[in-house]
């Protein structure tokens, strides 16, 4: 394989072609030697020692200082969480007790209200019954007074009618016989007739 080699000399340059396949054994050994000596993956002994020492120091520092602080912090955090949990349980228990007391008070108020409503209803029913009884009594009294007035009016009218009938009957008897019959006889006859008529009307009613 040909390789172009450029050589500068002042303001001029020279180009020459060289066959790169012909390389001497010494040049190849020198070129391959450094590549075999340098291994980027394999660490050196001193690097391993420094890394192990740093790890040991870090482990000792963490065990002596950091671990105790982390443990104390975790213990304090656990205690705080446990305290919050206990406080939450206490608050929940107190809230449930307050709710139970409130429900008991509500039930007591409802029972008291129901008792008062029943008492008021009983009082109203008693007052209504008393008022109805009083009204019925007044109506009965007025009805009795009206019936008495009607009976009195009937008796007065009957007396007047009976007197008129007696006069008419006596006049008719006088006209028919030429002499006036006795007032007692005519009154007795008219009274009997009116009594029978009243009885007949009463039976029909």
C-alpha positions in Angstrom: 0.0 0.0 0.0 1.4 3.4 -1.0 1.5 6.3 1.4 2.1 9.9 0.4 4.7 11.7 2.5 4.8 15.5 2.3 8.0 17.4 3.4 8.0 21.2 3.9 11.1 23.2 3.3 10.6 26.9 3.6 8.1 27.9 1.0 8.5 24.7 -1.0 7.3 21.2 -0.2 8.1 17.8 -1.5 5.7 14.9 -2.0 7.0 11.3 -2.0 5.2 7.9 -2.2 6.3 5.2 0.3 5.1 1.5 0.4 3.8 1.0 3.9 3.6 -2.8 3.7 7.4 -3.2 4.0 8.0 -2.5 7.6 11.0 -3.9 9.5 10.7 -6.3 12.4 12.1 -3.8 14.8 9.7 -1.2 13.8 6.8 -3.6 14.2 8.1 -4.7 17.6 8.4 -1.1 18.7 4.9 -0.3 17.4 3.3 -3.3 19.1 5.2 -3.1 22.4 3.4 -0.1 24.0 0.0 -1.4 23.0 0.7 -4.7 24.9 2.0 -2.9 28.0 -1.0 -0.5 28.4 -4.3 -2.2 29.5 -7.0 0.3 30.4 -9.2 -2.3 32.1 -6.8 -3.9 34.5 -6.2 -1.6 37.6 -2.8 -1.1 39.2 -2.0 -2.4 42.6 -1.7 1.0 44.2 -5.1 2.0 42.9 -6.6 -1.2 44.5 -4.9 -0.4 47.7 -6.1 3.2 47.8 -9.6 2.2 46.9 -9.7 -0.5 49.7 -8.3 1.9 52.2 -10.8 4.6 51.3 -13.6 2.0 51.7 -12.4 0.9 55.1 -12.1 4.6 56.3 -15.6 5.3 55.0 -17.0 2.2 56.7 -15.4 3.2 60.0 -16.7 6.7 59.7 -20.2 5.5 59.0 -20.1 2.9 61.8 -18.7 5.4 64.4 -20.5 8.6 63.4 -23.1 8.4 60.7 -24.8 5.1 61.8 -25.6 6.4 65.2 -27.0 9.6 63.8 -29.1 7.7 61.3 -30.3 5.4 64.0 -31.2 8.3 66.3 -33.0 10.0 63.5 -34.9 6.9 62.7 -35.8 6.3 66.3 -37.0 9.9 66.7 -39.0 9.6 63.5 -40.6 6.4 64.7 -41.4 7.9 68.1 -42.9 11.0 66.4 -45.0 8.8 64.1 -46.1 6.6 67.1 -47.0 9.7 69.1 -49.1 11.0 66.2 -50.8 7.6 65.9 -51.6 7.5 69.6 -52.9 11.1 69.4 -55.0 10.2 66.3 -56.5 7.2 68.1 -57.3 9.4 71.2 -58.9 12.0 69.0 -60.9 9.4 67.2 -62.1 7.9 70.5 -63.0 11.3 71.8 -64.9 12.2 68.6 -66.8 8.9 68.8 -67.7 9.6 72.5 -68.9 13.1 71.5 -71.0 11.7 68.7 -72.5 9.1 71.0 -73.3 11.8 73.6 -74.8 14.0 70.9 -77.0 11.1 69.6 -78.1 10.4 73.2 -79.1 14.0 73.7 -80.9 14.0 70.3 -82.8 10.9 71.3 -83.7 12.4 74.7 -84.9 15.6 73.1 -87.0 13.6 70.6 -88.6 11.6 73.4 -89.3 14.7 75.4 -90.9 16.4 72.3 -92.9 13.3 71.6 -94.2 13.2 75.2 -95.1 16.9 75.1 -96.9 16.4 71.8 -98.9 13.5 73.2 -99.7 15.5 76.3 -100.8 18.5 74.2 -102.9 16.2 72.0 -104.6 14.6 75.0 -105.3 18.1 76.4 -106.8 19.3 73.2 -108.9 16.1 72.9 -110.1 16.7 76.5 -110.9 20.3 75.8 -112.7 19.4 72.6 -114.7 16.8 74.3 -115.7 19.3 77.1 -116.6 22.0 74.5 -118.6 19.5 72.5 -120.4 18.4 75.7 -121.1 21.9 76.7 -122.4 22.8 73.2 -124.6 19.7 73.2 -125.9 20.7 76.6 -126.7 24.2 75.5 -128.3 22.9 72.4 -130.4 20.5 74.5 -131.4 23.3 76.9 -132.4 25.5 73.9 -134.2 22.7 72.3 -136.1 21.9 75.6 -136.9 25.6 76.0 -138.1 25.8 72.4 -140.2 22.7 72.9 -141.6 24.1 76.1 -142.4 27.3 74.3 -144.0 25.4 71.4 -146.1 23.3 73.9 -147.2 26.5 75.7 -148.0 28.1 72.4 -149.9 24.9 71.4 -151.8 24.9 74.7 -152.6 28.6 74.3 -153.7 28.1 70.7 -155.7 25.0 71.7 -157.5 27.0 74.4 -158.3 29.7 72.0 -159.4 27.2 69.3 -161.4 25.3 71.8 -163.2 28.4 73.0 -163.9 29.5 69.4 -165.2 26.0 68.6 -167.4 26.0 71.7 -168.9 29.4 70.7 -169.4 28.2 67.1 -170.9 24.9 68.2 -173.3 26.6 70.7 -174.4 29.0 68.1 -175.0 26.2 65.6 -177.0 24.2 68.2 -179.0 27.3 69.0 -179.7 27.9 65.3 -180.6 24.2 64.8 -182.8 23.7 67.9 -184.0 27.1 68.6 -182.4 27.2 72.1 -178.8 27.5 73.2 -177.3 24.4 74.7 -175.4 24.4 78.0 -171.8 25.7 77.8 -170.4 22.8 79.9 -171.9 20.2 77.6 -170.6 21.9 74.5 -167.2 22.4 76.1 -167.0 18.8 77.2 -168.0 17.5 73.7 -165.5 19.8 71.9 -162.7 18.8 74.4 -163.4 15.1 73.8 -163.4 15.6 70.0 -160.2 17.6 70.1 -158.5 15.0 72.4 -159.4 12.2 70.0 -158.2 14.2 67.1 -154.9 14.9 68.8 -154.5 11.2 69.7 -155.2 10.2 66.1 -152.6 12.7 64.8 -150.1 11.5 67.4 -150.6 7.9 66.3 -150.3 8.8 62.6 -147.1 10.8 63.4 
